[in-house]
Amino acid sequence: MSEILLRTGQLGFAYPARSTSLFGKPVMRDVIKSVDLAVPRGAVLGLVGESGSGKTTLGRLLVRLLEPTSGGIQFDGVEISHLSEVALRPLRARIQMIFQDPQSSLNPRLPLAVTLTRQIEVYGRLKGRRDRRDRAAGLLDLVGLPTAFVDRYPHELSGGQRQRAGIARALALQPDFIVADEIVSGLDVSTQAHILMLLKELRAKLGLTVVFISHDLSVIRVLCDEVAILKGGEVVEHGPVGRIFSQPQHIYTRQLLAAIPLPDVEPGWLDDTPLRQHPHQQGSAA
Ligand SMILES: Nc1ncnc2c1ncn2[C@@H]1O[C@H](COP(=O)(O)OP(=O)(O)OP(=O)(O)O)[C@@H](O)[C@H]1O
């Protein structure tokens, strides 16, 4: 078993820009440029950079929602860069992405029982109605939501509860690798803290490996083991979070750190904080 769960080698992504060259060939615009990343098994790697630096594009490449235009991605020793959807299928259960807007992954017309178990059904692992409700209740419990929420619709949840449901949906197939893209960005500070605590708890409980995308260095600092700094589609610095914050090497990292006021908290402060509210506190989980 490799210590590195996911590795990229000179990973690149370019898309055809609108203008064409003299000879009619589309001009390609690079969004991700020769990225070498290694994500250790069980680690939380923060991916940070300003708007437009390519964070979401890189995240979508890592879970193979996008196909790279150059370089490679190895997941658990398997080269996945150009696998077809059919060949990717067994791995899809292990690799999941959670989005900033949980609305995009929660169908407004379906109760949570159905949405949370949809993927289990697609993979032929659901054994009828009773199993659906039991599995959905188990997933809700896992993310600190009341099990009675199986009958609720997304609009009946608060923003924080919706994000918890989005996380539950991503966990349905028991993945071991998650890319979380700005998942606390739209939430108030206290709800953000609750979701970060939940993620930290789930990571320990389920042995997850996480790539956590954020533009917010203070969030990265409390959650992540390692951080990679992205600028213009390139990783300019990557290392343990403590080292990057105390001894940033790249001028851009220093600028980012100087520009963002950090709260008065230390790395690891979440470790000493009660992790979540009791699931049966009806409707109260943030
Ligand atoms: N297929 C595409 N067609 C056109 N432009 C694209 C495409 N893919 C990415 N881009 C552009 O690539 C750049 C990087 O986008 P991306 O969303 O990955 O950045 P980001 O760092 O996640 O930004 P933000 O923090 O604002 O979400 C942007 O300028 C975006 O408009």
The ligand as an ORCA input file, in Angstrom:
! r2SCAN-3c Opt
* xyz 0 1
  N     -13.331     25.197    -20.107
  C     -13.036     26.462    -19.844
  N     -13.384     27.421    -20.711
  C     -13.093     28.698    -20.476
  N     -12.429     29.130    -19.383
  C     -12.056     28.233    -18.485
  C     -12.356     26.856    -18.658
  N     -11.856     26.211    -17.588
  C     -11.304     27.147    -16.796
  N     -11.400     28.360    -17.336
  C     -10.811     29.597    -16.779
  O      -9.667     29.174    -16.056
  C      -9.410     30.016    -14.941
  C      -9.323     29.204    -13.649
  O     -10.627     28.856    -13.226
  P     -10.924     28.106    -11.837
  O     -12.410     28.130    -11.649
  O     -10.257     26.789    -11.848
  O     -10.200     29.046    -10.781
  P     -10.414     29.159     -9.208
  O      -9.069     29.377     -8.625
  O     -11.193     27.989     -8.721
  O     -11.277     30.471     -9.104
  P     -12.401     30.885     -8.002
  O     -11.697     30.929     -6.675
  O     -12.856     32.229     -8.487
  O     -13.469     29.828     -8.081
  C     -10.516     31.050    -14.965
  O     -10.027     32.205    -15.588
  C     -11.605     30.370    -15.781
  O     -12.444     31.324    -16.359
*
